Amino acid sequence: MTSTTQSQSNPTVGQVSLDGWSLPAWTYSDPEFASLEADRIFRPGWQVVCHESDIPNPGDWHSLDYIGESVIVVRGTDHQLRAFTNVCRHRGSRIVDGSSGCAKKLVCPYHAWTYEQDGRLSGVPDSASYPTLDKAKAGLAPVTLETWQGFIFVRLEDGGPSVAEMMAPYEAMIAPFRFPELRALGRVTLRPREVNWKNVGDNYSDGLHIPIAHPGLTRLFGKSYGIEAEPHVDRMWGDLQDSESVNWSERAYQRLLPPVPHLPEDKQRHWFYFKLWPSVAFDIYPDQVDFMQWLPTGPTSCIIREISYVLPDERREMNAARYLNWRINRQVNAEDTALITRVQEGMASRSFSMGPLSDKEVCLKHFCKRIREIIPEARNEQRPAPGWSHI
């Protein structure tokens, strides 16, 4: 590996195509790179907020905070869903606190400016004293919203495909799981991690580490684990093996997971995973569906947000399977946390810049290519001088 700094127009490192190399380590810690990611990747990228069933009644709302923005999704009296930035148009105060709630009107706690559920500004104390105020133009700032299969997504800037277009190759595969009918199991969990957000995503779509670092998944899947990359979505999958695991949680899950009448035979014992650009994932099991997203909180930190959803099923075997699923994946999460922490720490070494990619790392190769297209400076093996993003 050479240490030659490449220009933006040069697609190679030394004489090796960048297609065969990971992103440079500096992109996982550089504040300027993180700022460009927020603007070019996360503002136009879709993020999941909640499920329609989480806000069933007029006035119900859920919020999502990321990259310095707070977005609220509200169901109006007309039962329509709308999204807005959680910012009063008077002095910029946040309006609602917390992750969810219900309100007939959205009232700013600073000066009591009042907004309707459709975002209209309807009340301003002493409004006559604001000579420049046009209430018709001072409603809450709208945010683009899309509902896909019951899940509510938002994006801060328009551009690029819809969620439905991104997931089009997999609609038929997902349809039997009846996403629109899902209901939350528990509450949203927030897990801070001292790693760059890309390390979480890289690990999620990495198939090579499964037999090395996840003995439980290897016992469950055998050699059936696979990965593939579509333009906007990565898919991973594995089938539960007939041979019983030596681990009691895994063995009990294999034994107790009951038949699911609405699923086809090939999905009865099938686990599969989807990662949507840039950082939303769905883990789909016969017994439940989890969503997970990883959102940057700094150049070397992020937060993982996740919750499980299920269809009504009061069978004791199903309740037990869901509990065992949680136990199995709690261990997987602990193993992954250790792995991504080791990588983030190792990337701080001056001895490491880029790593070679296997032809089997199709998801990571695709991700690296896309990042380099969006932020061409990612072609530079070494960190540019400070101020590079403003040149």
Disulfide bonds with the S-S distance in Angstrom:
none
